[in-house]
Amino acid sequence: MITVWAQYMPQYTEYSSYYGNGMGQGGMYSGVTMIGLALLLLTGLIGWIVQNRMMASMKRFSATPAPMTGAEVAQRMLAAYGIHDVRVTHTQGQLTDHFNPVNKTVNLSDSVYAEASVAAMAVAAHECGHAVQHAQAYPWIKLRSEMVPLVNLGSRLGQIVLMVGLIMLGFGSGTTVAWIGLALFATTTLFALVTLPVEFDASRRALAWLESSGLATRAMHGQAGTALRWAAMTYVAAALSSIAMLVYYALIILSRTSGRRD
């Protein structure tokens, strides 16, 4: 369960001032690019709010005791679903919890693995929800896994190709390279959108199991739901930020193209 929204917002600062200097009429301060910039700032603010609410809920429910540690919860949930080829392991850091389908491990962070708290219980069950998704061939997680090679390519080359394309636009070249760069970058946006049903479904599975197993009282179940809901919202914020970035770049290309025709 990693907070991912912040990876998108800072990207515009590195290149935006360059894109705006002398490229088309009005530079980056033309109406359309200002709309894009406003979207970036808005989604960045949303992400910041969500991030802080998630951190606050995790801190709050980390102080609420639970009957089992995160590691014990994970082992019990995996056993309940008949999943015996997935190991529960410890990973260093905070909010570094994740399920690795390659080596079939549920990796729990310092504050989850050995802690007996509502937050640890919720996070451990959520990560096991991903293991259950893989075991049951959940369509959205299969699609996300299949997208990984393309997304890796897009994330490595998208910004570079896009920057080159915008520089070429500034010197009067066509828009082809810029649009190719934008298309590569769009793979990361698509990945962020596909991630949403995966994360929400994992939380749904976690909460359903916590209730059916009787491990969580009614109050604890509600607290776990709150913690997982805010964690899931970080992925929504990430998707919104990625969409805003995509729109921002598209508006830059369109404004430069329009400026050349005027």
C-alpha positions in Angstrom: 0.0 0.0 0.0 2.2 2.8 -1.3 1.2 6.4 -1.5 1.6 7.1 -5.2 -0.1 10.4 -6.0 3.0 12.5 -5.5 5.0 11.0 -8.3 2.9 12.9 -10.9 2.6 16.5 -9.6 6.3 17.6 -9.5 6.9 16.6 -13.2 5.6 19.8 -14.7 8.1 22.1 -13.0 11.2 20.7 -14.7 10.1 21.5 -18.2 7.2 23.9 -18.2 9.2 27.1 -18.0 11.2 25.9 -21.0 8.2 25.0 -23.0 6.8 28.4 -22.5 9.7 30.5 -23.6 9.2 31.8 -27.1 7.1 28.8 -28.3 4.0 30.0 -30.0 1.9 33.1 -29.2 1.6 33.9 -25.6 4.1 31.3 -24.4 3.1 29.0 -21.5 0.8 31.8 -20.2 -1.7 31.4 -23.0 -5.2 30.6 -22.0 -5.2 26.9 -22.7 -1.9 26.1 -21.0 -3.0 28.1 -17.9 -6.1 25.9 -17.8 -3.8 22.8 -17.8 -1.6 24.4 -15.1 -4.7 25.1 -13.0 -5.7 21.4 -13.3 -2.2 20.4 -12.1 -2.4 22.6 -9.1 -5.9 21.5 -8.2 -5.1 17.8 -8.4 -1.8 18.4 -6.5 -3.8 20.0 -3.7 -6.3 17.1 -3.7 -3.4 14.7 -3.5 -1.8 16.6 -0.6 -5.1 16.6 1.3 -5.7 12.9 0.7 -2.1 12.0 1.6 -2.4 13.8 4.9 -5.8 12.3 5.7 -4.4 8.8 4.9 -1.4 9.3 7.1 -3.5 10.7 10.0 -5.9 7.7 9.8 -3.0 5.2 9.8 -1.3 6.9 12.7 -4.6 7.0 14.6 -5.5 3.3 14.1 -1.9 2.2 14.6 -2.5 3.1 18.3 -5.7 1.0 18.4 -4.8 -2.6 19.6 -5.9 -5.7 17.6 -5.8 -9.4 18.6 -3.1 -10.3 16.1 0.0 -8.8 14.5 -0.1 -8.0 10.8 2.0 -11.1 10.0 -0.4 -13.3 11.9 -3.4 -11.8 10.2 -1.8 -12.3 6.7 -0.9 -16.0 7.5 -4.4 -16.7 8.7 -6.1 -15.0 5.7 -4.0 -16.8 3.2 -4.7 -20.2 4.9 -8.4 -19.4 4.9 -8.3 -19.0 1.1 -6.3 -22.2 0.7 -3.2 -20.2 -0.5 -0.2 -22.2 0.7 2.5 -21.1 -1.9 2.6 -17.4 -0.7 5.1 -16.5 2.0 4.6 -13.6 4.5 7.9 -11.7 4.8 9.2 -8.5 6.4 10.4 -5.5 4.4 12.0 -2.3 5.9 10.5 1.1 5.7 7.1 2.7 6.2 4.1 2.2 3.8 6.3 -0.2 1.8 3.8 -3.1 2.1 3.1 -4.9 -1.1 2.3 -8.3 -2.7 4.9 -9.6 -5.1 3.4 -12.0 -7.6 6.8 -12.9 -9.1 8.2 -14.5 -5.9 4.8 -15.0 -4.3 5.4 -13.0 -1.1 3.3 -10.7 1.0 5.8 -8.1 2.2 4.9 -6.2 5.3 6.6 -3.1 6.6 8.0 -2.4 10.0 4.8 -0.9 11.4 2.7 -3.8 10.1 4.6 -7.0 10.4 5.1 -7.3 14.1 2.5 -4.8 15.3 -0.9 -5.8 16.7 -3.0 -2.8 15.7 -6.1 -2.1 13.6 -4.0 -0.3 11.0 -1.6 -3.3 10.7 -4.5 -5.7 10.5 -6.1 -3.7 7.7 -3.0 -3.3 5.7 -2.0 -7.0 6.0 -5.4 -8.1 4.9 -5.4 -5.7 2.0 -2.1 -7.1 0.7 -3.4 -10.6 1.1 -6.4 -9.4 -0.9 -4.0 -9.0 -3.8 -2.7 -12.5 -3.3 -6.3 -13.8 -3.5 -6.8 -11.8 -6.7 -3.9 -13.5 -8.3 -5.0 -16.9 -7.0 -8.5 -16.4 -8.4 -7.3 -14.8 -11.7 -9.1 -11.5 -11.1 -9.3 -9.9 -14.6 -8.2 -6.4 -13.6 -5.0 -7.5 -11.9 -4.3 -9.8 -14.9 -4.7 -6.8 -17.2 -2.4 -4.6 -15.0 0.3 -7.3 -14.9 0.1 -7.5 -18.7 0.5 -3.8 -19.0 3.7 -3.6 -17.0 6.2 -3.9 -19.9 4.4 -1.2 -21.9 4.2 1.1 -18.9 7.9 0.6 -18.1 8.7 1.7 -21.7 6.3 4.6 -21.5 7.6 5.8 -18.1 11.2 5.7 -19.3 10.8 7.3 -22.7 7.6 9.3 -22.5 9.0 12.5 -20.9 12.1 12.4 -23.0 10.4 12.0 -26.3 7.8 14.6 -25.3 10.4 17.1 -24.3 12.2 16.6 -27.6 9.0 17.0 -29.5 8.1 20.2 -27.8 11.6 21.6 -28.4 11.2 20.6 -32.1 7.8 22.4 -32.1 9.5 25.5 -30.8 11.8 25.5 -33.9 9.0 25.1 -36.3 8.9 21.3 -36.8 5.8 19.2 -36.9 3.9 17.8 -33.9 4.5 14.1 -34.6 7.3 13.5 -32.1 5.4 15.4 -29.4 2.3 13.4 -29.9 4.3 10.2 -29.8 5.8 11.3 -26.5 2.4 12.1 -25.2 1.1 8.7 -26.2 4.0 7.0 -24.4 3.2 9.1 -21.3 -0.5 8.1 -21.6 0.4 4.5 -20.8 1.2 5.6 -17.2 -2.2 7.3 -17.0 -3.9 4.2 -18.3 -2.0 2.1 -15.7 -3.1 4.5 -12.9 -6.8 4.0 -14.0 -6.5 0.2 -14.2 -5.0 0.2 -10.8 -8.1 1.7 -9.2 -10.4 -1.4 -9.4 -7.5 -3.6 -8.3 -7.0 -1.5 -5.1 -10.6 -1.1 -4.3 -11.3 -4.8 -4.8 -8.4 -5.8 -2.6 -9.7 -3.6 0.2 -13.2 -5.0 -0.3 -11.9 -8.6 0.0 -9.9 -7.6 3.1 -12.8 -6.1 4.9 -15.1 -9.0 3.9 -12.7 -11.5 5.3 -12.1 -9.5 8.5 -15.8 -9.5 9.1 -16.5 -13.2 8.2 -13.5 -14.4 10.2 -14.7 -12.7 13.4 -11.2 -11.3 13.9 -12.4 -7.8 14.0 -15.1 -6.4 16.2 -17.7 -4.1 14.7 -15.8 -1.0 15.8 -12.5 -2.4 14.6 -14.0 -3.3 11.2 -15.2 0.3 10.8 -11.8 1.6 11.7 -10.1 -0.7 9.3 -12.6 0.4 6.6 -11.7 4.0 7.2 -8.0 3.4 7.0 -8.3 1.4 3.8 -10.7 3.9 2.2 -8.2 6.7 2.6 -5.4 4.5 1.4 -7.4 3.7 -1.7 -8.1 7.4 -2.3 -4.4 8.0 -2.7 -4.7 5.9 -5.9 -7.6 8.0 -7.0 -5.5 11.2 -6.5 -2.7 9.6 -8.5 -5.0 8.9 -11.4 -6.4 12.4 -11.3 -2.9 13.9 -11.2 -1.8 11.8 -14.2 -4.9 12.8 -16.2 -4.2 16.4 -15.4 -0.6 16.0 -16.5 -1.8 14.4 -19.8 -4.2 17.2 -20.4 -1.6 19.8 -19.6 0.9 18.4 -22.1 -1.8 18.0 -24.8 -2.9 21.6 -24.3 0.7 22.8 -24.7 1.0 20.9 -28.0 -2.3 22.2 -29.3 -1.5 25.8 -28.3 1.9 25.6 -30.1 0.2 24.2 -33.2 -2.5 26.9 -33.1 0.2 29.5 -32.6 2.0 28.4 -35.7 -1.2 28.5 -37.8 -2.1 32.0 -36.6 
